[in-house]
């Protein structure tokens, strides 16, 4: 008789770095006895809001900015994070704009729960913003609807192809300010699963990440299905930026960076909820 399996629901964004991370689990290259994994793909701002609205996936990708709002129901997994090592979300524009002039233009942003938005507001709370789907920000700048936009994901590598200019890289600014990496997004796991299942599933994700890193060519081939407007070389570069040793483990300084970023947001009144960060390893 076949062993009964427990289904674990996993939600993550349809991006090449997330796809690479979950490649092992999604293709059954990584198996866990007694468990099966069901994947849902959705953009990160929608996932943030679903978790806040208590639409529960067992594991969900989440912007660190959104984590304090869901911390009662979720803990952070100790692996699976996307971290900017001296790079990160950036403001780009159709023309050269001085930093002091940013508060005179409206900046398109990919969502108010993204870590990109949190970092922007820590950088300068006076900047006026308007939410635009992340994959529409560059096209909206090109049409002239916005002078500038805050870009995430692959746009960080492709904006210059559209004749746009970089105003500021917030990952560079954060490192200059704090000396730390900029933690952008992670994976959260539902507390109701219980300690043992939380640890088992976290280890499964770590094995999936390691499988991708160990089988890079096959992992990239899988991830290319989700690489919007990127050729193989750029997709490889993008995955390298956000799936690496830091994805297997944040490191102590990475965990310090997560807490510092959320505390800075709370101290400045951007995050009304006092953050309590705990990790499952």
Residue pairs with C-beta under 8 A, 6 or more apart in sequence:
3 33
3 34
4 34
5 34
5 35
5 36
6 34
6 35
6 36
6 197
7 35
7 36
7 37
7 38
8 35
8 36
8 37
8 38
8 58
8 59
8 201
9 38
9 40
9 57
9 58
9 59
10 22
10 25
10 37
10 38
10 39
10 40
10 57
10 58
10 59
10 60
11 39
11 40
11 41
11 42
11 47
11 50
11 57
11 59
11 60
11 61
12 18
12 21
12 22
12 39
12 40
12 41
12 42
12 47
12 60
12 61
12 187
13 41
13 42
13 43
13 44
13 47
13 61
14 41
14 42
14 43
14 226
15 153
15 154
15 226
16 154
16 223
16 224
16 226
16 227
16 230
16 235
16 238
16 239
17 82
17 223
17 238
17 239
17 241
17 242
17 243
18 61
18 226
19 26
19 222
19 223
19 225
19 226
20 212
20 219
20 220
20 222
20 223
20 239
20 243
21 80
21 205
21 208
21 209
21 212
21 243
21 247
22 39
22 205
22 208
23 29
23 208
23 211
23 212
23 218
23 219
23 222
23 223
24 30
24 207
24 208
24 209
24 210
24 211
24 212
24 219
25 37
25 39
25 204
25 205
25 208
26 37
26 39
26 222
27 222
29 208
29 211
29 215
30 204
30 207
30 208
30 211
32 200
32 201
32 204
35 200
35 201
35 204
37 204
40 57
42 50
43 133
43 134
44 61
44 62
44 63
44 111
44 114
44 134
44 185
45 63
45 110
45 111
45 113
45 114
45 134
47 57
47 60
47 61
47 62
48 62
48 63
48 65
48 66
48 111
48 113
48 114
49 113
50 57
50 60
51 57
51 60
51 62
51 66
51 69
51 70
51 73
51 74
51 188
52 66
52 69
52 70
52 113
54 73
56 73
56 190
56 192
57 190
58 189
58 190
58 193
58 201
59 77
59 187
59 188
59 189
59 190
59 201
59 205
60 74
60 187
60 188
61 80
61 185
61 186
61 187
61 188
62 70
62 74
62 185
62 186
62 187
62 188
63 111
63 113
63 114
63 115
63 118
63 184
63 185
64 115
64 118
64 183
64 184
64 185
64 186
64 258
64 261
64 262
65 113
65 114
65 115
65 117
65 118
65 262
65 265
65 271
66 113
67 74
67 76
67 186
67 188
67 262
67 275
67 277
68 262
68 266
68 271
68 273
68 274
68 275
68 276
69 113
69 273
70 188
71 273
71 275
71 276
71 277
72 191
73 190
73 191
73 192
74 188
74 189
74 190
74 191
75 188
75 189
75 191
75 198
75 278
75 279
75 280
76 186
76 187
76 188
76 189
76 258
76 277
76 278
76 279
76 280
77 186
77 187
77 188
77 189
77 201
77 202
77 205
77 279
77 280
78 202
78 206
78 249
78 250
78 279
78 280
78 281
79 187
79 202
79 205
79 206
79 209
79 247
79 248
79 249
79 250
80 186
80 187
80 205
80 206
80 209
80 247
81 183
81 184
81 185
81 186
81 187
81 246
81 247
81 250
81 254
82 183
82 184
82 185
82 186
82 242
82 243
82 247
83 181
83 182
83 183
83 184
83 242
83 246
83 247
83 250
83 254
83 257
84 171
84 174
84 181
84 182
84 183
84 184
84 241
85 171
85 181
85 241
85 246
86 171
86 172
86 175
86 181
87 156
87 169
87 171
87 172
87 182
87 241
88 116
88 119
88 156
88 169
88 170
88 171
88 172
88 174
88 182
88 184
89 114
89 115
89 116
89 119
89 120
89 150
89 151
89 152
89 156
89 169
89 170
89 171
89 184
90 150
90 151
90 156
90 159
90 166
90 167
90 168
90 169
90 170
90 171
91 102
91 107
91 120
91 148
91 149
91 150
91 151
91 166
91 167
91 168
91 170
92 138
92 141
92 148
92 149
92 151
92 155
92 159
92 164
92 165
92 166
92 167
93 105
93 141
93 147
93 148
93 149
93 164
93 165
93 167
94 141
94 142
94 144
94 147
94 148
94 163
94 164
94 165
95 147
95 165
96 165
97 105
97 147
97 148
97 167
99 124
99 167
99 168
102 124
102 127
102 148
102 167
103 124
103 126
103 127
103 128
105 128
105 146
105 147
105 148
106 128
106 129
106 130
106 146
106 147
106 148
107 120
107 127
107 128
107 129
107 130
107 146
107 147
107 148
107 149
107 150
108 129
108 130
108 131
108 132
108 137
108 140
108 141
108 145
108 146
108 148
108 149
108 150
109 116
109 117
109 120
109 129
109 130
109 131
109 132
109 137
109 149
109 150
110 116
110 117
110 131
110 132
110 133
110 134
110 137
110 150
110 151
110 152
111 117
111 131
111 134
112 129
112 131
114 152
115 182
115 183
115 184
115 185
115 261
116 150
116 152
116 170
116 184
117 129
117 150
118 261
118 265
118 270
118 271
119 170
119 174
119 182
119 261
120 127
120 129
120 150
120 170
121 127
121 265
121 268
121 270
122 261
122 264
122 265
122 268
122 270
123 168
123 170
123 173
125 268
125 270
129 150
130 146
132 140
132 146
132 149
134 151
134 152
134 153
134 155
135 153
135 155
135 228
137 146
137 149
137 150
137 151
137 155
138 149
138 151
138 155
138 158
138 159
138 162
138 164
140 146
140 149
141 147
141 148
141 149
141 162
141 164
142 162
142 164
148 167
151 159
152 184
153 228
153 238
154 227
154 228
154 229
154 230
154 234
154 238
156 238
156 241
157 230
157 234
157 237
157 238
158 229
158 230
158 234
159 166
160 166
170 182
171 181
171 182
174 180
174 182
174 261
175 181
175 182
178 257
178 260
180 253
180 256
180 257
180 260
181 246
181 253
181 254
181 257
182 257
182 261
183 250
183 254
183 257
183 258
183 261
184 242
186 258
187 205
189 198
189 201
189 202
189 280
190 198
191 198
193 201
198 280
199 280
199 281
202 280
202 281
206 248
209 243
209 247
209 248
210 248
211 219
212 219
212 243
213 219
213 243
213 244
213 248
219 239
220 232
220 235
220 236
220 239
223 235
223 239
224 230
224 232
224 235
227 234
227 235
227 238
230 238
246 254
250 257
250 258
250 279
255 277
255 279
258 277
259 275
259 277
262 271
262 275
262 277
263 275
265 271
265 275
266 272
266 273
266 274
266 275
